[in-house]
Amino acid sequence: MRVFLRRVRRRQRSASGPTCYRSAAYHPLRPWQVRERRFRPTPLGRRGLDPREVREFLDQVAGDLATVYDALAQSRRETDRIKDALRRWQSEQARARNERQRDR
């Protein structure tokens, strides 16, 4: 799966140009990173988490999810295309086999 996603990202970068550029230092999130992520408490006098830090993290998660969902949709389209081609090929082979049997 990891190799597949790398290939998809490469294709997206080349297809959409420099707007999709990510530095070599960027590493997509892994599920364990999301599960283990802890946010710093806000400065004294405030309760909760630092809103800016939470927003940045959620933006990163959303971006990675969008990439995965795009790859999944593309994979499903490709799977449908291959299945349709296989069905057409099988139908042609069955027709040809039936014609050969009739000609005997």
C-alpha positions in Angstrom: 0.0 0.0 0.0 2.9 2.4 0.9 4.4 1.9 -2.6 1.1 2.4 -4.3 0.5 5.7 -2.4 4.0 6.9 -3.3 3.4 6.3 -7.0 0.0 8.1 -6.8 1.7 11.1 -5.2 4.4 11.2 -7.9 1.7 11.1 -10.6 -0.3 13.8 -8.9 2.8 16.1 -8.6 3.8 15.7 -12.2 0.2 16.1 -13.4 -0.7 19.1 -11.4 2.6 20.9 -11.5 4.3 22.9 -8.8 1.1 23.6 -6.8 1.3 20.1 -5.2 4.9 20.5 -4.2 5.9 19.1 -0.8 9.5 19.2 0.5 11.5 16.1 0.9 11.3 16.7 4.6 7.5 16.1 4.6 6.4 12.7 5.8 2.7 11.8 5.6 1.0 10.9 8.8 0.8 7.3 9.8 -2.2 6.0 11.9 0.0 5.5 15.0 1.1 9.1 14.8 -2.5 10.3 14.9 -3.3 7.9 17.8 -0.3 9.0 19.8 -0.4 12.7 19.1 -0.5 14.9 22.2 -1.1 18.6 22.2 0.5 21.1 24.6 -1.7 22.9 27.1 -2.5 26.5 26.4 -0.6 29.3 28.3 -1.5 30.1 31.8 -4.8 31.6 32.3 -6.5 29.6 29.5 -7.9 26.1 29.6 -7.7 23.5 26.9 -5.4 23.0 23.9 -3.6 25.5 21.8 -6.1 26.1 19.0 -3.4 27.0 16.4 -1.6 23.7 17.0 -4.8 21.7 16.7 -5.8 23.5 13.5 -2.4 22.8 11.9 -2.6 19.1 12.9 -6.1 18.8 11.6 -5.1 20.4 8.3 -2.3 17.9 7.9 -4.7 15.0 8.6 -7.2 16.4 6.2 -4.6 16.7 3.5 -3.3 13.2 3.9 -6.9 11.8 4.0 -7.7 13.7 0.8 -4.7 12.1 -0.9 -5.7 8.6 0.3 -9.3 9.1 -0.8 -8.2 10.4 -4.2 -5.9 7.4 -4.6 -8.7 5.1 -3.6 -11.2 6.6 -6.0 -8.6 6.3 -8.8 -7.9 2.7 -7.9 -11.7 1.9 -7.9 -12.0 3.5 -11.4 -9.1 1.5 -12.7 -10.6 -1.7 -11.1 -13.9 -1.1 -12.8 -12.2 -0.4 -16.2 -10.2 -3.7 -15.9 -13.3 -5.7 -14.9 -15.3 -4.3 -17.8 -12.4 -5.1 -20.2 -12.2 -8.7 -18.8 -16.0 -9.2 -19.2 -15.8 -8.0 -22.8 -12.9 -10.3 -23.5 -14.6 -13.3 -21.9 -17.8 -12.6 -23.9 -15.8 -12.5 -27.1 -14.0 -15.7 -26.2 -17.3 -17.4 -25.4 -18.9 -16.3 -28.7 -15.9 -17.5 -30.6 -15.9 -20.9 -28.8 -19.7 -21.3 -29.5 -19.2 -20.4 -33.2 -16.3 -23.0 -33.5 -18.5 -25.6 -31.9 -21.4 -24.8 -34.3 -19.1 -25.1 -37.3 -18.0 -28.6 -36.4 
